[in-house]
Amino acid sequence: MQVLTKLNTTKLLWAFAISQLAVITIYLGHRAETFVTFDHFLQSVKYSTLVLLVISILITLNERDHILKFEKAKYIFSAQILILYFTMIIHTDIKAINSPTILLMLILSLLIFTQPIAMKEINKLVIFFAIANFTFVAAQLTAIIPVAQDNVRDGLGIVTDRPTGLLFNAFAMSYASVITLLVCLYFLKKNSLMWLNWIGVIFSGFSVLFSGTRTPLLLILVFGLIIIVQDSSLARKYWKIISYFTTGVLILFPVATILVGELTNRASLANLNGRTQLWTCVTSRWEEFIPFGVGVQAAFPNGFCSDDEWFSKLRHPENMFLLNYVEAGVIGFIGLVALFVITLINSAQALKKGSSLALGITGTFLLSSLFYVPLFHYLPFLEGRTANRGVFNFFFLTVIWMSILALTTGGKLQQQTKK
């Protein structure tokens, strides 16, 4: 069919980016107490998801002979979704099983590695996201539009009520901005779309600063430097040391932050802004999640870990590894560890060949998985759930990550560079 030949993953991701913009605009319209209602937002999530799902299914039909071709990265990303399906079946989470959100995440994980997006298209998508995100940030800073989530914090002393941009909270926005900054910086090194990438870097940098979030600054410092020196003989010679060292720094960063907080009597650092309370809640009840967790629908009901007004409403423990453990037990935890092991190995191999972008994005997801839940499904329409935005919180950035990884396996990046 002619329609199948015209559809591809590049067009799918542009549809995703535009849907993200539309969904968050509708949500902010509701927050601004205009004629837009919360139901309008839910319907926008529903129909945007269905449109993306239909497009992805049509592309899959065109790629049916290759969709299941084995690639480690493809299968380890898909395994995360299949583990969720397994636990949903075990716990009879009927609503979650029937959710098109989970199916879309699975199909996208397969498609991105089957039909990789050209690097220049990834660059354009990221520039679009960076500019649109900063536009929303600027409008929120000037009180033209509301933020998606009230979150007052001193942060870096720049703002109090932190902007959320195209995302649903400031923390997610800050990590998204790190990713867009690193991608734009990488293409600046390649002398590609110079003015647009400079704008992307500057806008992303300001978005991070205005978010009032500290940890992204470490990522920009470490991986920004690596991108700048990636072409040097030093980087190629010591690629293993660079990869192992940066991974170790990121894993130990929460521990170091806690120690600094205890030594300086700064409670916000010592408890990581309340995260250690949530982590202790899960680890102290570890036996409740053996062997297959509690499923998707039963995970983190209101007041699960705290009666505090803020923490009692959280649907996750601010740690992706612990969330996987609660939802899917041991296999969920091991699955996520395996994902980062494989993606870090692939990223290190790419650095050996002179490309540090995969390492930077993978490192960003690793650190954000320790402090946040970037791979969370946020299923809408589940009873009693406030987390209802589906793929329209952070999954677009996850797809960008997969797209970059897809080009670092099997020599695909080198093939595109030669073209």
Contacts in CASP RR format, 6 or more apart in sequence:
PFRMAT RR
TARGET T0000
AUTHOR 0000-0000-0000
METHOD contacts of the structure
MODEL  1
MQVLTKLNTTKLLWAFAISQLAVITIYLGHRAETFVTFDHFLQSVKYSTL
VLLVISILITLNERDHILKFEKAKYIFSAQILILYFTMIIHTDIKAINSP
TILLMLILSLLIFTQPIAMKEINKLVIFFAIANFTFVAAQLTAIIPVAQD
NVRDGLGIVTDRPTGLLFNAFAMSYASVITLLVCLYFLKKNSLMWLNWIG
VIFSGFSVLFSGTRTPLLLILVFGLIIIVQDSSLARKYWKIISYFTTGVL
ILFPVATILVGELTNRASLANLNGRTQLWTCVTSRWEEFIPFGVGVQAAF
PNGFCSDDEWFSKLRHPENMFLLNYVEAGVIGFIGLVALFVITLINSAQA
LKKGSSLALGITGTFLLSSLFYVPLFHYLPFLEGRTANRGVFNFFFLTVI
WMSILALTTGGKLQQQTKK
3 58 0 8 1.000
4 58 0 8 1.000
4 59 0 8 1.000
4 61 0 8 1.000
4 62 0 8 1.000
5 62 0 8 1.000
7 55 0 8 1.000
7 58 0 8 1.000
7 59 0 8 1.000
7 62 0 8 1.000
8 59 0 8 1.000
8 115 0 8 1.000
9 59 0 8 1.000
9 111 0 8 1.000
9 112 0 8 1.000
9 115 0 8 1.000
9 116 0 8 1.000
9 117 0 8 1.000
9 403 0 8 1.000
10 117 0 8 1.000
10 118 0 8 1.000
10 121 0 8 1.000
11 55 0 8 1.000
12 52 0 8 1.000
12 55 0 8 1.000
12 56 0 8 1.000
12 59 0 8 1.000
12 108 0 8 1.000
12 111 0 8 1.000
13 117 0 8 1.000
13 121 0 8 1.000
13 125 0 8 1.000
13 396 0 8 1.000
13 399 0 8 1.000
13 403 0 8 1.000
14 125 0 8 1.000
15 51 0 8 1.000
15 52 0 8 1.000
15 55 0 8 1.000
16 52 0 8 1.000
16 391 0 8 1.000
16 396 0 8 1.000
16 399 0 8 1.000
17 125 0 8 1.000
17 128 0 8 1.000
17 129 0 8 1.000
17 396 0 8 1.000
19 48 0 8 1.000
19 51 0 8 1.000
19 52 0 8 1.000
19 392 0 8 1.000
20 129 0 8 1.000
20 166 0 8 1.000
20 392 0 8 1.000
20 396 0 8 1.000
21 132 0 8 1.000
21 166 0 8 1.000
22 44 0 8 1.000
22 48 0 8 1.000
23 41 0 8 1.000
23 44 0 8 1.000
23 45 0 8 1.000
23 48 0 8 1.000
23 389 0 8 1.000
23 392 0 8 1.000
24 136 0 8 1.000
24 148 0 8 1.000
24 165 0 8 1.000
24 166 0 8 1.000
24 167 0 8 1.000
24 168 0 8 1.000
24 392 0 8 1.000
26 36 0 8 1.000
26 40 0 8 1.000
26 41 0 8 1.000
26 44 0 8 1.000
27 41 0 8 1.000
27 44 0 8 1.000
27 148 0 8 1.000
27 168 0 8 1.000
27 389 0 8 1.000
28 136 0 8 1.000
28 145 0 8 1.000
28 146 0 8 1.000
28 148 0 8 1.000
29 36 0 8 1.000
29 145 0 8 1.000
29 146 0 8 1.000
30 36 0 8 1.000
30 37 0 8 1.000
30 38 0 8 1.000
30 40 0 8 1.000
30 41 0 8 1.000
31 146 0 8 1.000
31 147 0 8 1.000
31 148 0 8 1.000
32 145 0 8 1.000
32 146 0 8 1.000
42 380 0 8 1.000
42 381 0 8 1.000
42 388 0 8 1.000
45 380 0 8 1.000
45 388 0 8 1.000
45 389 0 8 1.000
45 390 0 8 1.000
45 392 0 8 1.000
46 380 0 8 1.000
46 381 0 8 1.000
48 392 0 8 1.000
49 100 0 8 1.000
49 101 0 8 1.000
49 104 0 8 1.000
49 390 0 8 1.000
49 391 0 8 1.000
50 100 0 8 1.000
52 104 0 8 1.000
52 391 0 8 1.000
53 100 0 8 1.000
53 103 0 8 1.000
53 104 0 8 1.000
53 107 0 8 1.000
56 104 0 8 1.000
56 107 0 8 1.000
56 108 0 8 1.000
56 111 0 8 1.000
57 107 0 8 1.000
59 111 0 8 1.000
59 115 0 8 1.000
60 67 0 8 1.000
60 107 0 8 1.000
60 110 0 8 1.000
60 111 0 8 1.000
63 111 0 8 1.000
63 114 0 8 1.000
63 115 0 8 1.000
66 114 0 8 1.000
66 115 0 8 1.000
67 110 0 8 1.000
67 111 0 8 1.000
67 114 0 8 1.000
68 110 0 8 1.000
69 114 0 8 1.000
71 113 0 8 1.000
71 409 0 8 1.000
72 342 0 8 1.000
72 346 0 8 1.000
72 409 0 8 1.000
73 113 0 8 1.000
73 342 0 8 1.000
73 343 0 8 1.000
73 346 0 8 1.000
73 402 0 8 1.000
73 405 0 8 1.000
73 406 0 8 1.000
73 409 0 8 1.000
74 109 0 8 1.000
74 110 0 8 1.000
74 112 0 8 1.000
74 113 0 8 1.000
74 114 0 8 1.000
74 406 0 8 1.000
76 335 0 8 1.000
76 338 0 8 1.000
76 339 0 8 1.000
76 342 0 8 1.000
76 343 0 8 1.000
77 109 0 8 1.000
77 113 0 8 1.000
77 339 0 8 1.000
77 402 0 8 1.000
78 106 0 8 1.000
78 109 0 8 1.000
78 110 0 8 1.000
79 335 0 8 1.000
79 338 0 8 1.000
79 339 0 8 1.000
80 109 0 8 1.000
80 332 0 8 1.000
80 335 0 8 1.000
80 336 0 8 1.000
80 339 0 8 1.000
80 375 0 8 1.000
81 102 0 8 1.000
81 105 0 8 1.000
81 106 0 8 1.000
81 109 0 8 1.000
82 106 0 8 1.000
83 324 0 8 1.000
83 328 0 8 1.000
83 331 0 8 1.000
83 332 0 8 1.000
83 335 0 8 1.000
84 96 0 8 1.000
84 102 0 8 1.000
84 296 0 8 1.000
84 327 0 8 1.000
84 328 0 8 1.000
84 377 0 8 1.000
85 97 0 8 1.000
85 102 0 8 1.000
85 106 0 8 1.000
86 292 0 8 1.000
86 328 0 8 1.000
86 331 0 8 1.000
87 93 0 8 1.000
87 292 0 8 1.000
87 293 0 8 1.000
87 295 0 8 1.000
87 296 0 8 1.000
87 327 0 8 1.000
87 328 0 8 1.000
87 329 0 8 1.000
87 331 0 8 1.000
87 332 0 8 1.000
88 96 0 8 1.000
88 97 0 8 1.000
88 102 0 8 1.000
88 295 0 8 1.000
88 296 0 8 1.000
89 97 0 8 1.000
90 292 0 8 1.000
90 295 0 8 1.000
91 292 0 8 1.000
91 293 0 8 1.000
91 294 0 8 1.000
91 295 0 8 1.000
91 296 0 8 1.000
91 297 0 8 1.000
91 298 0 8 1.000
93 295 0 8 1.000
93 296 0 8 1.000
93 297 0 8 1.000
93 298 0 8 1.000
95 297 0 8 1.000
95 379 0 8 1.000
95 381 0 8 1.000
95 382 0 8 1.000
95 383 0 8 1.000
96 102 0 8 1.000
96 295 0 8 1.000
96 296 0 8 1.000
96 297 0 8 1.000
96 379 0 8 1.000
96 382 0 8 1.000
99 377 0 8 1.000
99 379 0 8 1.000
99 380 0 8 1.000
99 381 0 8 1.000
101 377 0 8 1.000
101 378 0 8 1.000
101 379 0 8 1.000
101 380 0 8 1.000
101 390 0 8 1.000
101 391 0 8 1.000
102 377 0 8 1.000
102 379 0 8 1.000
104 391 0 8 1.000
105 377 0 8 1.000
105 391 0 8 1.000
105 395 0 8 1.000
108 395 0 8 1.000
108 399 0 8 1.000
108 402 0 8 1.000
109 402 0 8 1.000
112 399 0 8 1.000
112 402 0 8 1.000
112 403 0 8 1.000
112 406 0 8 1.000
113 402 0 8 1.000
113 405 0 8 1.000
113 406 0 8 1.000
113 409 0 8 1.000
116 403 0 8 1.000
116 406 0 8 1.000
116 407 0 8 1.000
116 412 0 8 1.000
117 125 0 8 1.000
117 403 0 8 1.000
117 406 0 8 1.000
118 416 0 8 1.000
119 407 0 8 1.000
119 413 0 8 1.000
119 416 0 8 1.000
119 417 0 8 1.000
120 192 0 8 1.000
122 183 0 8 1.000
122 400 0 8 1.000
122 403 0 8 1.000
122 404 0 8 1.000
123 183 0 8 1.000
123 184 0 8 1.000
123 187 0 8 1.000
123 192 0 8 1.000
123 193 0 8 1.000
123 197 0 8 1.000
124 193 0 8 1.000
125 400 0 8 1.000
126 179 0 8 1.000
126 180 0 8 1.000
126 183 0 8 1.000
126 184 0 8 1.000
126 200 0 8 1.000
126 400 0 8 1.000
127 180 0 8 1.000
127 184 0 8 1.000
127 193 0 8 1.000
127 196 0 8 1.000
127 197 0 8 1.000
127 199 0 8 1.000
127 200 0 8 1.000
129 166 0 8 1.000
129 176 0 8 1.000
129 180 0 8 1.000
129 396 0 8 1.000
130 177 0 8 1.000
130 180 0 8 1.000
130 181 0 8 1.000
130 184 0 8 1.000
130 199 0 8 1.000
130 200 0 8 1.000
130 203 0 8 1.000
130 204 0 8 1.000
130 207 0 8 1.000
131 199 0 8 1.000
131 200 0 8 1.000
131 203 0 8 1.000
132 166 0 8 1.000
133 165 0 8 1.000
133 166 0 8 1.000
133 167 0 8 1.000
133 173 0 8 1.000
133 176 0 8 1.000
133 177 0 8 1.000
133 180 0 8 1.000
133 203 0 8 1.000
133 204 0 8 1.000
133 207 0 8 1.000
134 165 0 8 1.000
134 200 0 8 1.000
134 203 0 8 1.000
134 204 0 8 1.000
134 206 0 8 1.000
134 207 0 8 1.000
136 145 0 8 1.000
136 163 0 8 1.000
136 164 0 8 1.000
136 165 0 8 1.000
136 166 0 8 1.000
137 163 0 8 1.000
137 165 0 8 1.000
137 173 0 8 1.000
137 206 0 8 1.000
137 207 0 8 1.000
137 210 0 8 1.000
139 145 0 8 1.000
140 146 0 8 1.000
140 147 0 8 1.000
140 163 0 8 1.000
140 164 0 8 1.000
140 165 0 8 1.000
141 159 0 8 1.000
141 163 0 8 1.000
141 210 0 8 1.000
147 161 0 8 1.000
147 162 0 8 1.000
147 163 0 8 1.000
147 164 0 8 1.000
147 165 0 8 1.000
147 170 0 8 1.000
148 164 0 8 1.000
148 165 0 8 1.000
148 167 0 8 1.000
148 168 0 8 1.000
148 169 0 8 1.000
149 164 0 8 1.000
149 168 0 8 1.000
149 169 0 8 1.000
149 170 0 8 1.000
150 161 0 8 1.000
151 161 0 8 1.000
151 162 0 8 1.000
151 169 0 8 1.000
151 170 0 8 1.000
152 160 0 8 1.000
152 161 0 8 1.000
152 162 0 8 1.000
153 160 0 8 1.000
153 162 0 8 1.000
153 212 0 8 1.000
153 273 0 8 1.000
154 160 0 8 1.000
155 162 0 8 1.000
155 212 0 8 1.000
155 213 0 8 1.000
155 214 0 8 1.000
156 209 0 8 1.000
156 212 0 8 1.000
156 214 0 8 1.000
157 212 0 8 1.000
158 209 0 8 1.000
158 210 0 8 1.000
158 212 0 8 1.000
159 210 0 8 1.000
159 212 0 8 1.000
162 170 0 8 1.000
162 210 0 8 1.000
162 211 0 8 1.000
162 212 0 8 1.000
162 213 0 8 1.000
163 170 0 8 1.000
163 173 0 8 1.000
163 207 0 8 1.000
163 210 0 8 1.000
163 211 0 8 1.000
164 170 0 8 1.000
164 172 0 8 1.000
164 173 0 8 1.000
165 173 0 8 1.000
165 207 0 8 1.000
166 173 0 8 1.000
166 176 0 8 1.000
167 173 0 8 1.000
167 176 0 8 1.000
167 393 0 8 1.000
167 394 0 8 1.000
168 389 0 8 1.000
168 392 0 8 1.000
168 393 0 8 1.000
170 211 0 8 1.000
170 212 0 8 1.000
170 213 0 8 1.000
171 211 0 8 1.000
171 213 0 8 1.000
171 371 0 8 1.000
171 372 0 8 1.000
172 372 0 8 1.000
172 374 0 8 1.000
172 393 0 8 1.000
172 394 0 8 1.000
173 207 0 8 1.000
173 211 0 8 1.000
174 207 0 8 1.000
174 208 0 8 1.000
174 211 0 8 1.000
174 212 0 8 1.000
174 213 0 8 1.000
174 215 0 8 1.000
174 216 0 8 1.000
175 213 0 8 1.000
175 216 0 8 1.000
175 219 0 8 1.000
175 364 0 8 1.000
175 368 0 8 1.000
175 372 0 8 1.000
175 374 0 8 1.000
175 394 0 8 1.000
175 397 0 8 1.000
176 394 0 8 1.000
176 397 0 8 1.000
177 204 0 8 1.000
177 205 0 8 1.000
177 207 0 8 1.000
177 208 0 8 1.000
177 211 0 8 1.000
177 216 0 8 1.000
178 204 0 8 1.000
178 208 0 8 1.000
178 216 0 8 1.000
178 219 0 8 1.000
178 220 0 8 1.000
178 364 0 8 1.000
179 361 0 8 1.000
179 364 0 8 1.000
179 397 0 8 1.000
179 400 0 8 1.000
179 401 0 8 1.000
180 200 0 8 1.000
180 204 0 8 1.000
181 200 0 8 1.000
181 201 0 8 1.000
181 204 0 8 1.000
181 205 0 8 1.000
181 208 0 8 1.000
181 220 0 8 1.000
182 219 0 8 1.000
182 220 0 8 1.000
182 223 0 8 1.000
182 224 0 8 1.000
182 227 0 8 1.000
182 357 0 8 1.000
182 360 0 8 1.000
182 361 0 8 1.000
182 364 0 8 1.000
183 357 0 8 1.000
183 361 0 8 1.000
183 400 0 8 1.000
183 404 0 8 1.000
184 197 0 8 1.000
184 198 0 8 1.000
184 200 0 8 1.000
184 201 0 8 1.000
184 204 0 8 1.000
185 197 0 8 1.000
185 201 0 8 1.000
185 224 0 8 1.000
185 227 0 8 1.000
185 228 0 8 1.000
186 227 0 8 1.000
186 355 0 8 1.000
186 356 0 8 1.000
186 357 0 8 1.000
187 193 0 8 1.000
187 197 0 8 1.000
188 194 0 8 1.000
188 197 0 8 1.000
188 198 0 8 1.000
188 201 0 8 1.000
189 227 0 8 1.000
189 228 0 8 1.000
189 230 0 8 1.000
189 231 0 8 1.000
205 220 0 8 1.000
208 216 0 8 1.000
208 217 0 8 1.000
208 220 0 8 1.000
215 253 0 8 1.000
215 367 0 8 1.000
215 371 0 8 1.000
218 253 0 8 1.000
218 367 0 8 1.000
219 360 0 8 1.000
219 363 0 8 1.000
219 364 0 8 1.000
219 367 0 8 1.000
222 246 0 8 1.000
222 249 0 8 1.000
223 246 0 8 1.000
223 356 0 8 1.000
223 359 0 8 1.000
223 360 0 8 1.000
223 363 0 8 1.000
223 364 0 8 1.000
224 360 0 8 1.000
226 235 0 8 1.000
226 242 0 8 1.000
226 246 0 8 1.000
226 351 0 8 1.000
226 356 0 8 1.000
226 359 0 8 1.000
226 360 0 8 1.000
227 356 0 8 1.000
227 357 0 8 1.000
227 360 0 8 1.000
229 235 0 8 1.000
230 351 0 8 1.000
230 354 0 8 1.000
230 355 0 8 1.000
230 356 0 8 1.000
231 354 0 8 1.000
235 242 0 8 1.000
235 351 0 8 1.000
235 354 0 8 1.000
235 356 0 8 1.000
236 351 0 8 1.000
236 352 0 8 1.000
236 354 0 8 1.000
239 348 0 8 1.000
239 351 0 8 1.000
239 352 0 8 1.000
240 348 0 8 1.000
240 352 0 8 1.000
242 351 0 8 1.000
242 359 0 8 1.000
243 344 0 8 1.000
243 347 0 8 1.000
243 348 0 8 1.000
243 351 0 8 1.000
243 359 0 8 1.000
246 359 0 8 1.000
246 363 0 8 1.000
247 344 0 8 1.000
247 363 0 8 1.000
247 366 0 8 1.000
250 363 0 8 1.000
250 366 0 8 1.000
250 367 0 8 1.000
250 370 0 8 1.000
251 366 0 8 1.000
251 370 0 8 1.000
253 367 0 8 1.000
253 370 0 8 1.000
254 272 0 8 1.000
254 370 0 8 1.000
254 371 0 8 1.000
257 269 0 8 1.000
257 272 0 8 1.000
258 269 0 8 1.000
258 270 0 8 1.000
258 271 0 8 1.000
258 272 0 8 1.000
258 276 0 8 1.000
260 266 0 8 1.000
260 269 0 8 1.000
261 267 0 8 1.000
261 269 0 8 1.000
261 270 0 8 1.000
262 270 0 8 1.000
270 276 0 8 1.000
271 277 0 8 1.000
272 371 0 8 1.000
274 311 0 8 1.000
275 317 0 8 1.000
275 318 0 8 1.000
275 319 0 8 1.000
275 371 0 8 1.000
277 305 0 8 1.000
277 306 0 8 1.000
277 311 0 8 1.000
278 305 0 8 1.000
278 306 0 8 1.000
278 311 0 8 1.000
278 314 0 8 1.000
278 317 0 8 1.000
278 318 0 8 1.000
278 319 0 8 1.000
278 322 0 8 1.000
279 317 0 8 1.000
279 318 0 8 1.000
279 319 0 8 1.000
279 322 0 8 1.000
281 304 0 8 1.000
281 305 0 8 1.000
281 306 0 8 1.000
281 317 0 8 1.000
282 289 0 8 1.000
282 305 0 8 1.000
282 317 0 8 1.000
282 319 0 8 1.000
282 322 0 8 1.000
282 325 0 8 1.000
282 326 0 8 1.000
283 322 0 8 1.000
286 325 0 8 1.000
288 294 0 8 1.000
289 325 0 8 1.000
289 326 0 8 1.000
289 329 0 8 1.000
290 329 0 8 1.000
290 330 0 8 1.000
291 329 0 8 1.000
291 330 0 8 1.000
291 331 0 8 1.000
292 328 0 8 1.000
292 329 0 8 1.000
292 330 0 8 1.000
292 331 0 8 1.000
293 325 0 8 1.000
293 326 0 8 1.000
293 327 0 8 1.000
293 328 0 8 1.000
293 329 0 8 1.000
294 326 0 8 1.000
294 327 0 8 1.000
295 327 0 8 1.000
295 328 0 8 1.000
296 327 0 8 1.000
296 377 0 8 1.000
296 379 0 8 1.000
296 382 0 8 1.000
297 382 0 8 1.000
297 383 0 8 1.000
299 315 0 8 1.000
299 316 0 8 1.000
299 323 0 8 1.000
299 326 0 8 1.000
299 327 0 8 1.000
300 314 0 8 1.000
300 315 0 8 1.000
300 316 0 8 1.000
300 317 0 8 1.000
300 326 0 8 1.000
302 312 0 8 1.000
302 313 0 8 1.000
302 384 0 8 1.000
303 311 0 8 1.000
303 312 0 8 1.000
303 313 0 8 1.000
304 312 0 8 1.000
305 311 0 8 1.000
305 312 0 8 1.000
305 314 0 8 1.000
305 317 0 8 1.000
306 312 0 8 1.000
313 386 0 8 1.000
315 376 0 8 1.000
315 385 0 8 1.000
315 386 0 8 1.000
315 387 0 8 1.000
316 323 0 8 1.000
316 373 0 8 1.000
316 376 0 8 1.000
316 387 0 8 1.000
317 323 0 8 1.000
317 326 0 8 1.000
318 371 0 8 1.000
318 372 0 8 1.000
318 373 0 8 1.000
319 369 0 8 1.000
319 370 0 8 1.000
319 371 0 8 1.000
319 372 0 8 1.000
319 373 0 8 1.000
320 336 0 8 1.000
320 368 0 8 1.000
320 369 0 8 1.000
320 370 0 8 1.000
320 372 0 8 1.000
320 373 0 8 1.000
320 374 0 8 1.000
320 375 0 8 1.000
320 376 0 8 1.000
321 333 0 8 1.000
321 336 0 8 1.000
321 337 0 8 1.000
321 369 0 8 1.000
321 370 0 8 1.000
323 373 0 8 1.000
323 376 0 8 1.000
324 332 0 8 1.000
324 333 0 8 1.000
324 335 0 8 1.000
324 336 0 8 1.000
325 332 0 8 1.000
325 333 0 8 1.000
336 369 0 8 1.000
336 375 0 8 1.000
340 362 0 8 1.000
340 365 0 8 1.000
340 366 0 8 1.000
340 369 0 8 1.000
343 358 0 8 1.000
343 362 0 8 1.000
343 365 0 8 1.000
343 405 0 8 1.000
344 359 0 8 1.000
344 362 0 8 1.000
344 363 0 8 1.000
344 366 0 8 1.000
346 358 0 8 1.000
346 405 0 8 1.000
346 408 0 8 1.000
346 409 0 8 1.000
347 358 0 8 1.000
347 359 0 8 1.000
347 360 0 8 1.000
347 361 0 8 1.000
347 362 0 8 1.000
347 363 0 8 1.000
347 405 0 8 1.000
347 408 0 8 1.000
348 359 0 8 1.000
349 408 0 8 1.000
350 356 0 8 1.000
350 357 0 8 1.000
350 358 0 8 1.000
350 359 0 8 1.000
350 408 0 8 1.000
350 413 0 8 1.000
351 358 0 8 1.000
351 359 0 8 1.000
353 413 0 8 1.000
353 414 0 8 1.000
355 408 0 8 1.000
355 413 0 8 1.000
357 404 0 8 1.000
358 404 0 8 1.000
358 405 0 8 1.000
358 408 0 8 1.000
361 400 0 8 1.000
361 401 0 8 1.000
361 404 0 8 1.000
361 405 0 8 1.000
362 401 0 8 1.000
362 405 0 8 1.000
365 374 0 8 1.000
365 375 0 8 1.000
365 398 0 8 1.000
365 401 0 8 1.000
368 374 0 8 1.000
369 375 0 8 1.000
374 394 0 8 1.000
374 397 0 8 1.000
374 398 0 8 1.000
375 394 0 8 1.000
375 398 0 8 1.000
376 387 0 8 1.000
376 393 0 8 1.000
376 394 0 8 1.000
377 390 0 8 1.000
377 391 0 8 1.000
378 387 0 8 1.000
378 388 0 8 1.000
378 389 0 8 1.000
378 390 0 8 1.000
378 391 0 8 1.000
378 392 0 8 1.000
378 393 0 8 1.000
379 385 0 8 1.000
379 387 0 8 1.000
379 388 0 8 1.000
379 390 0 8 1.000
380 388 0 8 1.000
380 389 0 8 1.000
380 390 0 8 1.000
381 388 0 8 1.000
382 388 0 8 1.000
406 412 0 8 1.000
407 413 0 8 1.000
407 416 0 8 1.000
END
